[in-house]
Every structure is written in C-alpha cells, then in structure tokens.
C-alpha cells in the first residue's frame, strides 16, 4: 500500500550529528515539525530554529514553499531566519576586520533567500549597508594600501549583499540618498578598482536608473560617458557588459529631448569604434549577455530615427523644399539654367520634367510625397545623404533611368521612400528592445552613419534588381518583395562589415533568388491528384505520431529556462524535463546554465502530468501580466507559456527561443491528448510528409534497400592528397 500523499520521507542534517531519516506530515504546522526535530536532538527553544534545503541555495522552508519538499529531499536544521538576521546584523558591525569580512561573506550568501532577506530588511539592514558604504568603509581607507585585497573583498561582499537584498523587490529604489549614489559612482569613476566592486557598482547604477526616474537624474549627474569609456577598453568581458548595460539604461531612461544630445556625446567619445575594436573584434568570443546588450544599444541607436520617420514634410517649408532643389541640382547640374532665364511657366515645366526623372510620384510638388508616415522626412534625409556622399552612384542611377523608356524606368524617389519604410520595418525602428533577443549585427558598428550607408547599399541593390527583372512600374511591389528577400537573406548571414554585406548581396542576384524559390517550392511540392491526396491522408497520422514521439523525447531530454528578474545579468536558471514514462515533470533551480543533460535526481520538484489541467500561452500567462513596460513586448509574449495544475497553481515558463517554445507547447499538448498546433509542427509535417511521399512514389521495383547504413570507410594512411587553399 503506497504511503499517504501528505507524508514525505526526508533526511535531516544537524552539524556534529548523524542525519536522521524522518517522515514529515504536511498537514502538521511547520512549527510542530521543527519542534519534533529539535526534541530528537535534545535542543530547546525550537522557535529559534528552522529548516533549510541542504543544497547550494540554502533556502529556508516556510509555510508557503513547504509543498515543494519531495520524497528523498535532504533538509538541514539551522537557526531561524530572524535569529540569523540578528546575528549577522550585529557581526557586520564588528570592530574586527576578519570577523566583519566573514560576516559580510555570510550575509551575501544568505541574502539570496527571500525569507532571510525580509527579516534582515525588517531590522533596517539595508540602511545599515548603505551607511557602511557611505561612511563606514572610510575607517578602512587608511588600511587600503597595506590590506588592499581585504578592503576589496569587504566592499565587494557589502555590495553583493545589497544587490541580492534589493533584487527581491521588497524595498523601493527611491529611498536612497545622494551620498550613497555619489559613493557608488565614485567606485565606477576610479581608474583602478577591484573587479568585483566595479561589477556590483555598475549593476547597482543600472538598477537605479531602470527602476526610478528620479534616481536616473541623480545618476546622470554623477556618471559621464567619458568616465565609463575606459571600462570598455579593458579585456574583462563582464565589466564591458555591465558598462554597456549602464549606457543602455541611461539611454533608455533619458527624456526624448536629451537622447539626441546623448547620442552626439557618444559619437564624440567614439563609443562605436571603441566597442568595435575592444568588444566585437576583441580577443574574447561574445557571450549571450554581451550580445543582448549590443542588440539593445543597436535598437536604441536606430530608435533615434523614429522622430524623423514620423515627421511629415511641410510642403510650405522653404528649408525642406530646398533639400529637394539640392537633389535636383546634384543630379542635373549640367542641364540647370539660371533662375532669371525664361518665363515662370518654362521654369515650372523644366522642374516638372526633372522631378519626373527623379522618380517622384507628384511631379509638380514632390514635397507631397514625403507627407506619408512612416517614413516621413527620414526618406528625404536618406536621399540627400546618398546624393552627397555617393554622388557618382546617385547621378548614374538617376540619369540611367532618365534615358530608359518610361515603362522600364526605376523611379528613384518612389523607390527611396518605400525602401526607407521597408528598412525601418526590418530593423524595427521605434520598438522597444526585446528582453530575450541577442540579434545584433556587427556591420552596424562599423560606421557612424550606418543606417544611411545601409540605405545607400540597398537603393543600389534595388536599381540592380529592377534591371535584372526588366521590371515596369506595374511590377514595383514585386521588385520590393524580391529586394526585401535579398536583404533579409544577407542579414541572416550576419556580415561583419558593410562591404561584406554588399558582397553577400552580389551573390543574391534575382536569378539566384529564383533558384532558391524554385528549390523551396520543389521541397514543398504538393501533388493534387486524387490518388496522391488519398496517400497523403493515409500517411498523415503516422507522421503526426512520429512528430509527437519526437516532442516527447525532447521533453525527456529537458531544457534549461532562465528566470527573468529585475536585474538581468545575474541570471538564475531552472531546468525542467519529463520522466521516461511520461508521467511526471521533474524541475528545479540550477546555479548556472548546464553543459549537458541534468539527471532526474538533481531536480527536487515534481509535477504529475495527471494533475495538469491546461497549457496557457502568451499574454494570458500570469507571469506576463506582472511584467514591467520594458519586458512587456511582443517577443517575450511569444515565448511565454504556463502549466495550470491543481487549484489554480501555475508553473511558468519563458522559452529560450521560438524552437523550444514550439517543442514544449507541442509536447505538453500531446501529453494532455490535445492537438499540436505550433508553426514548428506544421513545418515538420510538411517536410516529413513531402519526403515520405517522394520515397513512396520512387520507382524502386527490384531495388533492394539495405536495413542498415553502409559502414564508414577507414581513414586513409596519409593526407598527401589534401590541397590547402590558404
């Protein structure tokens, strides 16, 4: 007979004694269980004790999380959170350097637990730590020269404890004094500072800026871009990541009117070239967190274009009209006549003719073409940049199309406006950065005017593709579709420079695009005859079962998920996997992202599949309703899903990418006996069904298909036949 569901068998440790095996009745109050454990070791004052999970986390067991205790868990009897908080509160004020250092180290570790954090904060612990940072460390400044490592550790543990306590969201960031901000900023501004102290200080400044508009202004007064730049010129990628994160936070929270000013300062300080030299082309491979921060910087930089993108041209504004006159002057300089020559009607006729050659829709008043938003004035800015900085290419395109027949000319004006709009869509200008995205493009860090150069390359591509397609004005939308495909395919290859991007585009001519499309069509070929359709219907259930088994096998392998918190860089991970019998989900927290498969016995928490009621996705997930403005974006919503079980309890997930999202939602739906509806399932169904159909339709009469693959041949005795191209 199985034991009652409320009885959990655990082992309990106590320092200096043999562990005890014990059955815990989950119906009993936790205080009664602790009392029983204490009596077993003849310990009095049971109210001064508590139970902890005996692993690297050392989290306290409370009435809220006691149901997480599973059979086979190892617990530890220890002092209560309140007693520990009181002891550490006293010890960190010790006059002994060694005692102070040890107690701060213990505090930094204990502060990760929210139960302890609450007790320590209730003792006004945050204020004590801030006072120590503001003035308490001054006592040890004199000792810094002779005890520098010790001083660095002391400050490092103090700041680590502070960061961990604030990460729980119990205390508002708005409560901190200017003196504290100045002190933290001073650690960042010093040229030589302990690495751990610098990391924590940068993390604190970023959190201050992101969590409080008032603190943003105070931090912005204390920290300048010039003081942050030297941290990017080192070789420590973690410091570089934290530094870019602070710059991004200042950029993100800056008022609209100050962002352009900040961008100008960043350009003056040559931030882009420093990042390119020391980070992107640096000796250390770029990790995911650095890739994310570079992506955020890329998005925020392109978002500076939003104002021009959403600004309509005023047809009556002479300064704006002069830009159009400048485009005409550069293109037709030889043909221009003095303003005093001829009648007004003749000049108007000449202007109309030239504006038609320039490819504007409105030949009489081209300013009207720029009243569409997006792209608004941004399109005109791009055209002027192209005309001034790539004058030969600009004149060639305009004159080349002027000399063609009307039906085959590529309208430069109309093309530029639509292309600018397309590029803004591709780069998502105006959208907030995604919390999970790492999609930065190195080539945009190789030029101060990268968007304009990007446009110049693409407008020449558009003209080239137009000629290759022998397009007419009726084909305009088709040409734009091909150009979009060319750009997207080239960007997917992540070129390292604009020249490499151009080279990739050269290889993606219209002919090549047609070949790619034809190949994709053949791979997705769909036969419509009745016998073929009947065969498809017969095969489809087999393929769907194969996909289902693959999804369940992937769930059995498991996936590492990241916990999203208010501070992003100190990532916390958890792992979830399905048991081989498909009856239980095993999950648990991890200290770091695993390098391989995580065994079941290291995952303490379990959720029976029979208890799962539903799978919820997107904005309906409870953890998506709680997110802040920065995190509530389309990309994160598309990766979020939750498992509903028991009485309105949820297990919340944010998948690392779209592929894992589809795998898990498909697998969970399969476990519940529901249809798998993800895009990934549709794609797999099409691919596998097409392959199976082609195999079955092959003429294989009298051809024996081997049961096993052919053996791999032995390695050759020498490799003299290999030619090294380098």
LINQUI-V88031 format. One record per pair of residues at least 4 apart in sequence whose ideal C-beta (glycine too) atoms are under 6 Angstrom apart, sorted by the first residue. I is the first residue (numbers start at 0). GAP is how many residues later the second one is. D is the distance in Angstrom with one decimal. If there is no record, write none. Layout:
BEGIN
<<I GAP D> <I GAP D>>
END
This chain:
BEGIN
<<2 4 4.9> <5 20 4.5> <5 21 5.2> <6 16 5.3> <6 18 6.0> <7 16 4.8> <7 61 5.4> <7 63 5.7> <8 14 5.5> <8 62 5.2> <9 12 5.9> <9 14 5.9> <9 63 4.8> <9 65 5.4> <10 8 4.9> <10 10 5.6> <10 63 4.9> <11 8 5.0> <11 10 5.6> <11 25 5.8> <11 63 4.9> <11 65 5.9> <12 6 4.8> <12 41 5.7> <12 63 4.7> <13 27 5.6> <13 63 4.7> <23 9 5.7> <27 4 4.8> <27 5 5.6> <29 33 5.6> <29 36 6.0> <33 12 5.4> <33 15 5.5> <34 11 4.2> <36 40 5.6> <37 5 4.1> <37 8 4.1> <37 11 5.7> <47 32 5.4> <47 35 5.1> <48 28 5.9> <48 31 5.9> <49 10 5.5> <49 30 4.4> <50 10 4.2> <50 24 4.9> <51 6 5.2> <51 8 5.5> <51 24 4.6> <51 26 5.2> <52 6 5.0> <53 20 4.3> <53 21 5.9> <53 22 4.3> <55 535 5.5> <58 54 5.0> <59 21 5.5> <59 53 5.6> <59 55 4.3> <60 5 5.6> <61 53 5.5> <67 537 5.7> <68 4 5.1> <69 534 5.5> <69 536 5.7> <72 531 5.8> <78 4 4.3> <78 5 5.0> <80 34 4.8> <80 35 4.5> <80 38 4.5> <81 37 4.8> <84 4 6.0> <84 34 4.0> <84 35 4.2> <84 38 5.7> <87 15 5.7> <87 19 4.9> <88 34 5.0> <88 36 6.0> <90 12 3.5> <91 11 4.7> <91 12 5.6> <93 5 4.1> <93 6 4.9> <100 53 5.5> <103 53 3.8> <103 54 5.6> <104 52 5.0> <105 4 6.0> <106 4 6.0> <106 54 4.5> <107 49 4.7> <107 52 4.1> <107 53 4.4> <109 6 4.9> <110 6 5.5> <110 50 4.9> <110 53 3.7> <110 54 4.9> <111 52 5.3> <113 54 5.0> <116 48 5.2> <116 51 5.0> <119 5 4.0> <120 4 5.6> <120 5 5.7> <120 49 5.5> <125 45 5.4> <128 29 6.0> <128 33 4.9> <129 50 4.9> <130 5 5.9> <131 4 3.5> <131 26 5.8> <132 50 5.4> <133 45 4.9> <133 46 5.5> <133 49 5.4> <139 11 5.5> <142 4 4.6> <143 4 5.7> <143 7 4.6> <146 4 5.6> <151 4 5.9> <151 42 3.3> <151 45 6.0> <154 42 4.9> <155 40 3.9> <155 41 5.1> <158 41 3.6> <159 40 5.8> <162 37 5.7> <162 40 5.8> <166 400 5.5> <172 35 5.7> <172 38 4.3> <172 39 4.6> <172 42 5.9> <173 38 5.0> <173 40 6.0> <175 4 4.8> <177 40 6.0> <180 37 5.2> <180 41 6.0> <181 40 5.9> <183 17 5.0> <183 20 5.3> <184 4 6.0> <184 37 3.7> <184 38 5.4> <186 6 5.6> <186 10 5.6> <186 14 4.2> <187 13 5.1> <188 38 4.8> <192 4 5.6> <192 5 4.8> <198 43 5.7> <201 40 3.7> <201 44 5.4> <204 14 5.6> <204 41 5.4> <205 39 5.0> <205 40 5.0> <205 43 4.7> <206 4 5.7> <206 360 5.6> <207 7 4.2> <207 11 5.5> <208 7 4.8> <208 10 5.4> <208 40 4.1> <208 41 5.9> <208 44 5.4> <209 39 5.1> <214 4 5.9> <215 37 4.4> <218 4 5.8> <224 40 5.4> <224 44 5.3> <225 43 5.9> <227 15 5.3> <228 40 5.6> <230 8 5.3> <230 12 4.3> <231 8 5.4> <231 11 5.5> <231 42 5.3> <231 46 5.6> <232 45 5.5> <236 47 4.8> <236 53 5.9> <239 39 5.6> <240 48 5.3> <240 49 4.8> <240 52 5.6> <243 49 4.3> <244 48 5.3> <247 48 4.7> <247 49 5.6> <250 49 4.8> <253 4 4.5> <253 5 5.0> <253 8 5.5> <257 4 5.9> <262 41 5.5> <265 5 4.3> <269 4 5.7> <271 173 5.5> <273 4 5.7> <274 4 4.8> <274 170 5.9> <275 4 5.1> <275 169 4.7> <276 4 5.9> <277 4 5.1> <279 162 5.2> <279 165 5.8> <285 4 4.9> <285 5 5.3> <287 150 5.6> <288 280 5.8> <290 147 3.8> <290 149 5.9> <291 146 5.1> <293 146 4.0> <294 142 5.4> <294 143 5.8> <294 144 5.6> <294 145 4.1> <295 137 4.4> <297 142 5.0> <297 146 5.7> <298 134 4.3> <301 125 5.2> <301 127 5.1> <304 4 5.5> <304 73 5.8> <304 124 5.3> <305 123 5.7> <305 124 4.3> <307 69 4.8> <307 70 4.3> <307 73 6.0> <308 65 4.6> <308 66 5.4> <308 67 5.5> <308 69 4.4> <308 115 5.7> <308 120 6.0> <309 63 5.1> <309 66 5.8> <310 65 4.7> <310 66 4.6> <311 59 4.7> <311 61 5.7> <311 64 5.6> <312 7 5.4> <312 54 5.2> <312 57 3.6> <312 58 5.8> <312 64 5.7> <314 50 6.0> <314 52 3.9> <320 46 5.9> <322 57 5.7> <322 61 5.5> <323 42 5.3> <326 60 5.5> <327 4 5.9> <327 26 5.2> <328 4 6.0> <329 57 4.7> <330 64 5.9> <330 67 4.4> <331 4 5.8> <331 22 5.5> <336 4 4.8> <341 4 3.8> <351 11 4.8> <351 12 5.8> <354 5 4.9> <354 8 4.8> <354 11 5.1> <355 7 4.6> <356 45 4.3> <357 54 5.7> <357 55 5.2> <358 52 3.1> <358 53 3.9> <358 54 4.0> <358 55 5.4> <359 6 3.9> <359 9 5.3> <359 53 3.9> <360 8 5.3> <360 53 5.6> <361 4 5.7> <361 6 4.4> <361 7 5.6> <369 10 5.3> <373 47 5.4> <373 50 5.6> <374 4 4.3> <374 45 4.0> <374 46 4.5> <377 42 5.6> <378 37 5.6> <378 38 4.4> <378 41 4.0> <381 38 5.3> <381 70 6.0> <381 73 4.4> <382 33 4.9> <384 4 5.7> <384 67 4.3> <385 4 5.3> <385 8 5.3> <385 70 4.9> <386 7 4.5> <389 4 5.8> <389 66 5.2> <392 67 5.9> <394 4 5.9> <395 4 5.7> <396 15 5.9> <396 66 5.1> <397 14 5.6> <400 8 4.2> <400 9 5.1> <403 4 4.8> <403 5 4.6> <406 65 4.6> <407 64 6.0> <409 53 5.3> <409 56 4.1> <410 4 5.7> <414 4 5.8> <414 47 5.4> <417 62 5.9> <418 39 5.8> <418 40 5.8> <418 43 5.9> <421 62 5.8> <423 5 4.2> <431 201 5.4> <433 199 5.5> <433 201 3.7> <434 196 4.9> <434 201 5.0> <441 54 4.8> <442 52 5.1> <442 54 5.3> <442 55 5.3> <442 58 5.4> <443 6 4.3> <445 51 5.0> <446 6 5.0> <448 4 5.8> <452 45 5.5> <456 45 5.6> <460 44 5.3> <461 21 5.0> <464 17 5.6> <464 18 5.5> <464 45 5.4> <465 5 4.9> <465 13 5.4> <467 42 4.0> <468 10 5.9> <468 41 5.5> <470 4 3.8> <470 8 5.0> <474 4 5.7> <481 31 5.8> <484 28 6.0> <485 22 4.7> <488 19 5.7> <489 11 5.9> <489 14 4.1> <489 15 5.2> <492 11 5.6> <494 5 3.8> <494 6 4.2> <494 9 5.6> <495 4 5.4> <507 4 5.4> <523 162 5.9> <526 5 4.0> <538 4 6.0> <538 153 5.5> <542 145 4.9> <542 146 5.4> <546 134 5.9> <546 137 5.2> <547 122 4.7> <550 112 5.9> <550 115 4.6> <550 116 4.0> <550 119 5.7> <551 115 5.6> <553 109 4.9> <554 23 3.8> <554 112 4.2> <555 22 4.9> <555 24 5.8> <557 17 5.8> <557 19 2.7> <557 40 6.0> <558 101 5.5> <559 13 5.4> <559 15 5.2> <559 33 5.5> <559 34 5.7> <560 13 5.5> <560 92 5.7> <561 9 5.5> <561 11 5.8> <562 9 4.3> <572 17 4.4> <572 20 5.4> <573 15 4.9> <574 15 5.5> <574 23 4.7> <575 11 4.0> <576 9 5.6> <577 7 5.9> <578 4 5.8> <578 5 4.3> <582 26 5.5> <583 22 5.2> <583 24 5.6> <584 22 4.4> <585 14 5.1> <585 17 4.1> <585 20 5.7> <586 16 5.6> <586 18 4.9> <587 15 3.9> <587 16 4.8> <587 17 5.2> <593 4 5.2> <597 4 5.8> <608 62 5.2> <610 34 4.5> <610 35 5.8> <611 31 5.6> <611 33 5.1> <612 31 4.7> <612 32 6.0> <613 30 4.6> <614 53 4.7> <614 54 6.0> <615 4 5.0> <615 5 5.5> <615 26 4.6> <616 24 4.6> <617 19 5.2> <618 5 5.4> <618 18 5.4> <620 19 4.7> <620 21 4.3> <621 28 5.3> <622 29 4.1> <623 16 5.0> <626 4 4.0> <626 5 4.8> <630 5 5.8> <638 15 5.4> <638 16 4.4> <638 22 5.0> <639 14 5.3> <640 12 5.2> <640 24 5.5> <641 8 4.8> <641 10 4.9> <642 8 4.4> <643 6 5.9> <644 4 5.4> <654 5 4.3> <654 6 3.7> <655 4 5.3> <661 4 5.8> <661 16 3.8> <661 18 3.4> <664 13 5.8> <665 10 4.1> <665 12 5.2> <665 15 5.5> <668 5 4.2> <668 7 5.4> <669 6 5.9> <675 5 4.5> <683 4 5.8> <684 4 5.7>>
END
